[in-house]
Amino acid sequence: MSTVYLNGQYMPMSEARISPMDRGFLFGDGIYEVVPSYDGRLVGFVPHMERMQDGLDAIEIKLAIDQDQWRGIGMALLERNDGDNLGLYFHVSRGADSKRHHAYPDGIEPTVYAFAFEIPPAPIADKEAVSTYRVSTTEDLRWKRCNIKSTALLGNVMHYQHGHARGNNETILYNAEHQLTEAAACNVYVIKDGSVATPPMDWQKLPGITRLMLLDILRKNGSIPVQERIVTLEELRSADEVWISSSSKEIAPVIAVDDQPVGDGQVGDVWLAAQTLYSAQKFNY
Ligand SMILES: Cc1ncc(COP(=O)(O)O)c(C=O)c1O
């Protein structure tokens, strides 16, 4: 995957250069997005770009790139890079200053970077074929602005590593009150007696686009009850099914939490129904 976009130009990744004084590098002072594409079709492009604009507004980065221009950059990267299943990564940092100082500097241009990377084929609604997840749990020790999709991901990286070091492939997080927040790089859902519950959006969680789309699809379909409400760690441990969601995983079944099986340890029927609906409708967003 070799052609990237940097500050208005397309170039081989090996030729892309940014300043070591870039505030993205020094402070993690930036916003990013990841949009999946399958056979050139983007999933959730508009809500992804709206979330990126919310992030840029929250940290007061002014950028003269509108949604159509972002789409143009994304489509150009899909054309210039091989592969049917590509994720598009969009990154805006505040830019490079001449000195290292915390205050937002005046008069610097944001650094804009985008690249395409290979992602697995779209998950399909098939209990045998789907990738399953085993997760650890740990207390969420990140900051109070987790709703901002900041490039400063050390908290998420350390939480992900907690699960990885224990042989798992995600980490579900809970707050001091033992209420679930999200996972290191996913949103979380607990299913009991056929009903889906997911923690409500606030500063403790990223407003996931997959979550947004899934809730909309489930509510419009009406066959699976879904609630946004506080979900406790205890509920996680006694759930029939647990799912995590992100743009490339879509709705991913969790089969073990802290080495204990979820329900009967198999992929569940509610997951099958939800992923079937999501697969059928995801390109409508
Ligand atoms: C912390 C966190 N929560 C949730 C998500 C899921 O968001 P989305 O569905 O937009 O990919 C991500 C995705 O990167 C994430 O990093």
The ligand as a Tripos MOL2 file, in Angstrom:
@<TRIPOS>MOLECULE
LIG
   16    16     1     0     0
SMALL
NO_CHARGES

@<TRIPOS>ATOM
      1 C1        -12.1750    3.9910   21.6530 C.3       1 LIG1
      2 C2        -13.0440    3.5820   20.5070 C.ar      1 LIG1
      3 N1        -14.3320    3.3300   20.7300 N.ar      1 LIG1
      4 C3        -15.1640    2.9460   19.7370 C.ar      1 LIG1
      5 C4        -14.6810    2.7830   18.4380 C.ar      1 LIG1
      6 C5        -15.6260    2.3650   17.3360 C.3       1 LIG1
      7 O1        -15.8920    3.4480   16.4950 O.3       1 LIG1
      8 P1        -16.3120    3.2520   14.9710 P.3       1 LIG1
      9 O2        -17.5140    2.3640   14.9830 O.co2     1 LIG1
     10 O3        -16.6120    4.6200   14.5070 O.co2     1 LIG1
     11 O4        -15.1540    2.6140   14.2790 O.co2     1 LIG1
     12 C6        -13.3340    3.0480   18.1550 C.ar      1 LIG1
     13 C7        -12.8250    2.9070   16.7950 C.2       1 LIG1
     14 O5        -11.7060    3.1710   16.4870 O.2       1 LIG1
     15 C8        -12.5010    3.4620   19.2170 C.ar      1 LIG1
     16 O6        -11.2020    3.7210   18.9950 O.3       1 LIG1
@<TRIPOS>BOND
     1     1     2 1
     2     2     3 ar
     3     2    15 ar
     4     3     4 ar
     5     4     5 ar
     6     5     6 1
     7     5    12 ar
     8     6     7 1
     9     7     8 1
    10     8     9 2
    11     8    10 1
    12     8    11 1
    13    12    13 1
    14    12    15 ar
    15    13    14 2
    16    15    16 1
@<TRIPOS>SUBSTRUCTURE
     1 LIG1         1 GROUP 0 **** ****
